Amino acid sequence: MDKRLYVTILYDFYGGLLTDKQKEIFEMYYLNDLSLSEIGASGGVSRQAVSDLLRRTTKLLTDYEERLGLAARHTRLLDCIDKLAAQCNGLREVMPAAAWHQIDETLTEIREL
């Protein structure tokens, strides 16, 4: 997984723990794809200040993940759900349609948690 995608996944899990300024700059750079210079100009700060804030914010997000491991746990859970779905799919022909429908709905519900 590339770094940009990984950091945005961490932001999904831990963004609520950041300050408003950290969120704003992070979103401008990673979600809105603005350059460091554009962000600096809009906030009246230097490109270097934006770079430093992004570096510190990224470090915070990775530190949260190292301590809490929520993103890694979520990935493992999705992998297990996919394995379970594949195993259940093999039973589709021998199960009543209503039972398969319930299993499918439950797997979908779990994925959405």
N, C-alpha and C positions, 0 to 999 in steps of 0.2 A: 504494500500500500504506500502511495507516495505521501510525503510529509504534509502537504497542503490538505489532503483529504483526512489524514489522521488528526491533524490539529482541529479541523472543523468538526470532526466527530467528538473530540474531547470537549469542544465548545458546547456542543449539544448537551453533554452531560453536566459540565461544570460551569457553564457561562453565567449561571445565576449567582455564582460566588465571586464574580469579578465586579469591580467598580463600574459605574456608568461610563466613565471616560475610557476604561479598558475595553468595555463592550463596544462603545462607539467606534473606536479606532480599529479594533479587531474586525468588526463588521464591514467597515469601509474598505479595509484591505483584503480580507479573505472572502467576504460575501459579495461585495459590490465591485471588487477587482480594481480599486483605485490604486494609483502608484503612491509611493511614499511622499513624493513631491506634491502631488495633488492633495493628499491628506494634510500635509504640513501647511500648505497654502490656505486651505479652508479653515484651519485652526490657528493660524498665525504662529506656528512653531516651525522649527527646522526639520528637514528631512531626517537628520540624525536623531532628533528627539522622538520622532515617530518610530524610527527603526528600534531605538532603545526600548520604547514602551511595548512594541510588538514582541521583542525578544523576551522581555520580562513577563509579559502576559503568556506567551507560549511556554515559558519555563514554569509558570504557576500551574497552567493546565496539565502539563506533563507530571509535575509534582503531585497534583491531586490524583491523577490516575495511578501513579506509583503507590500512593498511600491507600487509595480506596478501591482501585481496580474495577470500577463500574463498567467502563467501556469493554474491557477484556471479558468480563463476566457476561455481558450482554451478547458479545460475539459468540462465546461458547454456548450460551443458551440457544441462540438462533441455529447454530450448527446441530445441536441435539434435536431441535424441533425438526430440522430438515431430514435428519436421519430417521426419526420416528415417522415422519410423513412418508418417506420412501419405504419403510418397513410395512406401514399400514397399506400403502398403495399395492403392495404385493398380495394383500389379502382381499382386495376389492372384489374379485370374482366370486369368492366364497362367502362374503358377508352380504347380509340383506342390504338393500339400497338405503333404507332408513338409518341403519347403524353406520354405514359409511358416511352418510350425510352429517350425522352428529359428530363423528370423528373429525371430518373436514372442517366443520364450523368451529369446533374446539381448537384445532390447530391454528386456524385463522385468528381466533380470539387471542390465543397465547402470543402469536407473532406481533399483534398490535399493542400488547402491554408495554 
